[in-house]
Amino acid sequence: MSLSTLEDLTMVLILQNLGLIDESKITRSLPWRRPANVFRTKEDVRPIFWANRPKSYISRTKGWNDFPQGRWGDSRSASYGTLSDYQFMRPRARDKKLQQEWVVPLKGIEDVQEKFKELCLGSLKSSPWSELDGLQPETKIINEKLGKINSNGFLTINSQPSVNAAKSDSPAIGWGGPGGYVYQKAYLEFFCSKDKLDTFMEKSKAFPSITYMAVNKAGNWVSNVGEADVNAVTWGVFPAKEIIQPTIVDPASFKVWKDEAFEIWSRSWANLYPEDDPSRKLLEEVKNSYFLVSLVDNDYINGDIFSIFA
């Protein structure tokens, strides 16, 4: 890459981050936005867990000497930065939006489920678990199904539909430039109770294409994959290029992410209520008792990730 090309790319990234460029008019080079950092221009692989929190991911990986290119390293998770107040800082406007949309009386877990359902159906523009505004375009493909499982107690914070050879210039799911084809395995990430997790794991035995990882705040871990198994869940095929696989599911990174995901219950939602508010107490109870689950349907051609919830 020439110096002039590098400078042009950096300028575009800076303008995007400042909101001065309409991103819908720009072909995405990857499923996620590249940071405006010349040292990360060749980075092309990330865990899916931070898909909705890119600033936090960049913060927690800023100490890396090099960034994943082409494949994901086995031991990279050891160098993630520790969780700090920075990951939970929010612009005042976003804080106000969370107050408006998420601070309502929560009399029981059904009220918590209702907020997640409203988010999936597009009724809310903010989420404690996201730095982004509203639903991502690809989420709208499955939002009705997401709403249903949230009503049943599976509280989703991340998802992607399966994609089999969609054109790379597709408006909702395309990336990487013209002339290519993109693929995705269906992915869901959600919180659920121990009882629901037990039922889910029992049902999963009838779904050989399903792989999952589950962990609670205390670190209790259950999974049907090996701890070193890295799963590519997004990839693209382009003319005269090697296959690009920019999004992966990695058990070691999931264990790092889970601390952040659970802390958001307190830092970004419960703490918006007065200290003695019953709603705040309920959210803390969910945080301390629920499991975080990462779920992949590896059959991206004929699979139906939602059938396990039927």
C-alpha positions in Angstrom: 0.0 0.0 0.0 1.5 3.4 -1.0 1.8 6.3 1.3 -0.7 8.3 -0.6 -3.3 5.5 -0.6 -2.7 5.0 3.1 -3.3 8.7 3.8 -6.5 8.7 1.7 -7.8 5.7 3.6 -7.0 7.3 6.9 -8.8 10.5 5.9 -11.9 8.6 4.9 -11.9 6.6 8.2 -11.6 9.8 10.2 -14.5 11.5 8.3 -16.6 8.4 8.8 -15.9 8.4 12.6 -16.8 12.0 12.7 -20.1 11.3 11.0 -19.3 13.5 8.0 -19.7 10.8 5.4 -22.9 9.0 4.7 -21.8 5.4 5.3 -24.7 3.9 3.4 -23.1 5.3 0.2 -19.7 3.6 0.9 -19.0 0.0 0.1 -17.8 -1.7 3.3 -14.4 -3.2 3.0 -15.2 -5.5 5.9 -18.4 -6.3 7.9 -17.1 -4.0 10.6 -15.8 -0.4 10.3 -12.0 -0.1 10.1 -10.6 2.2 12.8 -8.9 5.5 11.9 -5.5 4.2 12.9 -2.7 3.7 10.4 -1.3 0.8 12.5 -4.5 -1.2 12.1 -5.1 -0.7 8.3 -4.3 -4.4 7.6 -6.4 -5.8 10.4 -9.0 -8.1 8.9 -10.1 -10.5 11.6 -12.1 -9.9 14.8 -14.2 -11.8 17.3 -18.0 -11.3 16.8 -18.6 -10.5 20.5 -17.7 -6.8 20.2 -19.6 -6.3 16.9 -21.8 -3.7 18.6 -19.1 -2.2 20.8 -16.2 -1.5 18.4 -14.8 1.4 20.4 -14.5 -0.9 23.4 -12.8 -3.5 21.3 -10.3 -1.0 20.0 -9.6 0.2 23.5 -9.0 -3.3 24.8 -6.6 -4.2 22.0 -4.7 -0.9 21.6 -1.7 -2.5 23.3 -1.2 -5.1 20.7 2.0 -5.0 18.7 0.3 -6.5 15.6 -3.2 -7.2 14.6 -4.8 -10.3 13.1 -4.5 -10.6 9.4 -5.8 -13.6 7.5 -6.3 -15.8 10.6 -6.9 -15.5 14.3 -4.0 -16.4 16.6 -4.5 -19.1 19.3 -3.1 -17.1 22.3 -4.0 -13.6 21.4 -6.7 -13.3 24.0 -4.1 -13.2 26.8 -3.1 -9.7 25.7 -6.6 -8.0 26.0 -6.5 -4.9 28.1 -8.3 -5.1 31.4 -11.8 -3.8 31.9 -11.8 -0.1 33.0 -14.2 2.8 33.3 -13.4 3.8 29.8 -15.4 0.9 28.3 -18.5 2.2 30.0 -18.2 5.9 29.2 -21.0 7.3 27.0 -21.7 10.5 25.2 -24.2 12.6 27.0 -26.7 12.2 24.2 -26.5 8.4 24.3 -26.9 8.5 28.1 -30.0 10.6 27.7 -31.4 8.2 25.2 -30.8 5.2 27.5 -32.6 7.1 30.3 -35.6 7.7 28.0 -35.9 4.2 26.6 -34.7 1.9 29.3 -35.5 3.4 32.7 -39.0 2.1 33.3 -40.5 0.3 36.3 -39.4 -3.4 36.1 -41.8 -5.4 38.3 -40.5 -8.8 37.1 -38.4 -10.6 34.5 -41.3 -10.3 32.0 -40.7 -6.5 32.0 -37.0 -7.1 31.3 -37.9 -9.4 28.4 -40.3 -6.8 27.0 -37.5 -4.2 26.8 -35.3 -6.7 24.8 -38.2 -7.6 22.6 -38.9 -3.9 21.9 -35.2 -3.5 20.9 -35.3 -6.4 18.5 -38.5 -5.1 16.8 -36.9 -1.7 16.3 -39.0 0.2 18.8 -35.9 1.4 20.7 -32.9 3.2 19.2 -30.5 2.5 22.0 -29.1 -0.5 23.8 -26.9 -0.7 27.0 -24.9 -3.4 25.1 -24.3 -1.3 21.9 -22.4 1.8 21.0 -24.3 1.9 17.7 -27.7 3.5 16.9 -30.7 1.2 16.2 -30.7 -2.2 14.6 -28.1 -3.2 12.0 -29.5 -3.8 8.5 -29.0 -7.5 8.7 -30.7 -7.8 12.0 -34.0 -6.6 10.4 -34.0 -9.9 8.4 -34.6 -11.9 11.5 -36.0 -9.3 14.0 -39.5 -10.9 14.3 -37.9 -14.3 15.2 -35.6 -12.5 17.7 -38.6 -10.8 19.3 -40.3 -14.1 19.8 -37.3 -15.8 21.6 -36.8 -12.7 23.8 -40.4 -12.9 24.9 -39.6 -16.5 26.0 -36.6 -15.4 28.1 -33.6 -15.6 25.8 -32.3 -12.0 26.0 -30.3 -11.4 22.8 -27.5 -8.8 22.6 -25.9 -9.9 19.3 -27.0 -11.8 16.2 -26.5 -12.4 12.5 -28.6 -14.4 10.0 -27.2 -17.2 7.8 -26.1 -16.1 4.4 -25.2 -18.4 1.5 -23.4 -16.8 -1.5 -25.0 -13.4 -1.4 -23.5 -10.9 -3.8 -20.9 -8.8 -2.0 -22.7 -5.6 -3.1 -25.9 -6.6 -1.4 -27.2 -3.5 0.5 -27.9 -5.2 3.8 -25.2 -7.8 4.1 -22.6 -7.1 1.5 -19.0 -6.1 2.0 -15.6 -6.3 0.4 -16.3 -4.7 -3.0 -18.0 -5.8 -6.2 -17.7 -9.2 -7.9 -17.6 -11.3 -4.8 -19.8 -13.5 -2.7 -20.3 -13.4 1.1 -21.3 -16.2 3.5 -22.4 -16.2 7.2 -23.2 -18.8 9.8 -26.3 -17.9 11.8 -25.2 -16.5 15.2 -27.1 -15.6 18.4 -25.7 -14.3 21.7 -28.1 -14.1 24.6 -28.6 -14.2 28.4 -30.8 -16.8 29.9 -31.6 -18.5 33.2 -30.0 -21.7 34.4 -33.3 -23.6 33.9 -33.6 -22.4 30.3 -30.0 -23.2 29.6 -30.4 -26.7 30.9 -33.5 -27.2 28.6 -31.6 -25.7 25.7 -28.6 -28.0 26.1 -30.8 -31.0 26.2 -32.6 -30.0 23.0 -29.2 -29.2 21.3 -28.4 -32.9 21.2 -30.9 -33.2 18.4 -29.2 -30.5 16.4 -25.7 -31.7 15.3 -24.9 -28.4 13.4 -25.3 -26.4 16.6 -22.3 -25.4 18.7 -22.5 -23.3 21.8 -20.6 -21.8 24.8 -22.2 -20.7 28.0 -20.7 -18.9 31.0 -22.1 -17.1 34.1 -20.7 -14.1 35.9 -18.8 -16.4 38.3 -17.1 -18.1 35.4 -18.9 -21.5 35.4 -18.5 -22.8 31.9 -20.4 -25.3 29.7 -19.8 -25.9 26.0 -19.9 -28.5 23.3 -16.7 -27.2 21.6 -13.1 -27.4 22.6 -11.5 -24.4 24.3 -9.0 -23.9 21.4 -11.7 -24.2 18.6 -11.9 -21.0 16.6 -14.9 -20.9 14.3 -15.1 -18.6 11.3 -18.7 -17.3 11.1 -18.3 -14.8 8.3 -16.2 -15.1 5.1 -16.1 -13.8 1.6 -14.8 -15.0 -1.8 -13.5 -12.4 -4.2 -11.9 -12.5 -7.7 -8.1 -13.1 -7.5 -8.0 -13.1 -3.7 -7.7 -15.6 -1.0 -10.8 -16.3 1.1 -11.3 -13.5 3.7 -12.8 -14.5 7.1 -13.2 -11.3 9.1 -15.5 -12.5 11.9 -14.8 -15.5 14.2 -16.1 -17.1 17.4 -13.2 -17.8 19.8 -13.7 -19.4 23.3 -10.8 -17.6 24.9 -12.1 -14.2 23.7 -15.6 -15.1 24.8 -14.3 -15.6 28.3 -12.7 -12.1 28.2 -15.9 -10.5 26.7 -18.2 -12.1 29.3 -16.9 -9.8 32.1 -17.8 -6.8 30.0 -21.1 -8.2 29.0 -22.2 -8.9 32.6 -20.8 -5.6 33.9 -23.1 -3.7 31.4 -26.1 -4.9 33.4 -24.9 -2.7 36.2 -22.9 0.1 34.6 -25.2 0.8 31.7 -28.6 -0.1 32.9 -29.1 -0.7 36.6 -27.1 2.3 37.6 -29.5 4.5 35.7 -32.1 3.9 38.5 -31.9 5.3 42.1 -29.8 3.1 44.4 -32.8 1.7 46.4 -35.1 1.2 43.3 -36.6 -2.3 43.1 -35.9 -2.3 39.3 -32.2 -1.9 40.0 -32.3 -4.8 42.4 -34.0 -7.0 39.8 -31.3 -6.2 37.1 -28.6 -7.0 39.6 -30.3 -10.4 40.3 -30.4 -11.2 36.6 -26.7 -10.2 36.2 -25.7 -12.5 39.1 -27.8 -15.5 38.1 -28.1 -15.7 34.3 -25.7 -17.3 31.8 -24.3 -15.6 28.7 -24.6 -18.0 25.7 -22.8 -17.9 22.3 -24.6 -20.0 19.7 -23.6 -20.9 16.1 -25.5 -22.9 13.6 -22.8 -24.3 11.4 -25.2 -25.3 8.6 -25.3 -22.0 6.7 -27.2 -23.7 3.8 -30.1 -25.5 5.3 -29.9 -24.7 9.0 -32.5 -22.9 11.1 -30.9 -21.6 14.3 -34.3 -20.6 15.7 -35.8 -24.1 15.5 -34.0 -25.1 18.7 -36.2 -22.6 20.5 -39.4 -24.1 19.2 
